């Protein structure tokens, strides 16, 4: 019977391929798309639509709370490999879109002059084409009219290109290109047109009836006598089902594309269907850092060279003062730490000296208690035992029972007050039982001692033997 499962070489090859895929995925740009502040329902929906455009290299379930600052987002973005932030915000007059490059900038701030949501674009189309398989791969970026119009235009083009992974035209798989993102720059108005399309490839050179047969939905041929009528004349088909194709969208496929009739080296038409959202953007300013820093470009504010030099000098002076304060704070912290250590050593030395003065020679050994004290303690213990025996039995103990105890002395009390002794009543019958000991809990048993005297288990006290009359 052959060995089941994969071989060792197959497992190694799969592990290496998985590792290469993870490295390639980590090397691709990733983004966060979210709205900040009181943006409103429409702007938040626009951020969700823009997040849909950036799939799958974006956080689709990202949630930003009001208490989260931009620094929190930057701190989280580093370990996750996020390279870009797309932030939407709203003021009383305008809606703004910020594109940030992490971790060092720059930041591009756009003003959204007009926008249309995905639901509005789809509802305006007669037949829209949008499904989940289109969002399994990033869209194809197309930049139009980004010519030599200034350094700010070149920087804009570079920022948009870095949003998506680069494509090798010699190795790209056409089946992974299902969407297209078009960004058109208008030099006259200095506005950007943001459009998002779905790509569909269909074969050309076939009649409308043949195209209908190649589709998933089979046409109704109940009124036809033969299938040749459908192929020759296209009977039963409306003119709206055939879209006009021309030289603008017909090309020869370098490889086979998914779809019926899209073969290699065959003529096929590329059709675009807009799926939204739409935006009309205008560049406002470019900053050097992430949301802050020097303003490299501004559309409305233009400064002279002297003003720029003055601003730069003021910023350098501010940085110098900040560094000076930091050095002063570091010196103060070091000085306070040294003072605290010196005070601690001085306090410990004083406590040790005071302890030595109170106890004398602290290095001398403790000789222990004298023999007289030990004898006194034993005598006090036997006196307590004897006193307990007197209270429990009512008689004097034998001399050999507590040899070290002194003779019983009448307890002293206030003058003029006699001590009342309770008389014991004789028990019924001929047997005289000893009185019950006080303080012994019920349920405890008596244990015989070494001299034939019962010892209480509960307290460890001696108990005389039972007498028989």
C-alpha angles and dihedrals in degrees: 000000000000125000113269125222131027123325125243093258092050092051091049092048092049092048092050092048091050090050091050091050091051092049091048091049092049091050092056120090117263129194146199117218117191144136125244131209125353095338099156132229097288095049091048090051088050089054090053090050090049089050087054090056092053095052136158095020095057139074102266095185099041115147122192118192128207094252093054112100129202090258090059091053091048091050091052094044095062099065091040094054095241112165104178139040121205107193128182122197138168135214131183092274110025147017118237134202120200124196113196131186116212139258102002106015155198110209122207117200118201131183115224106223096175135003140175126200125231094251091055093049093048093047091054093055123086094214119013125189117207129137138157096259090068091065096054090089132038118262126259110256118222119186118194130192096002092143133145096309098130142302092281091060091049090050090050091052091049092050093051092047092053091054091076134040117267120256127224104214092203096054104028119124110227091208089068093059105084101138138043130206114202121195114183123189120210110203094196098055094022090227132138123224112212114199132169121202140182116228123223126178119203130174120252132208095056128107123252090256093054091049089052091053091050091055124087093247111072115219124245109259099171092116095047126093095203138010090241088073089062094047096044105040105012092231117189094027124115123227092240092067092067115069117205114252128191144161092294094070106021117101141156113257115234090202139013115282127204109265138074113292098006100128131165117274090012129122113258135167123233112215126190125207118188114234100172169208108162125199137175109206134189123195113238106173145337121224127197100226137036103295092331142047136081117345106240096181137010126182097209106024117065121180131194124240092258092053091049091050091049092050091048092049091049091050092049090050090050091051091048092052090048092053090048091053091049091052091049091050091050091051092049091050092050092048092050091048091053091048091050092051092048091049090049093052091047092050093049091049091051092048091050092049092049091049091051092051092049096049099034113221104015093189095060118101122247108251092204130227118330120248091249090059092049091051091048091052092051090048091052091050093052090046090055090049092050092048091051090050091053093050093046101042102023094226136094114265121239118270094241092050095070105013097171096047118099123236118284115272125200109254112251120238139167114308117264095022119113123212115242115221117200113229118229120232117226116248122245114261134026098292118089110211122197117250118265115263116247119235097023110126117236117262096036118125130219119243125204115247128215093272096050091265119131113244122206112239094205098056105010092240124149118249127197120241121263113273123217118208 
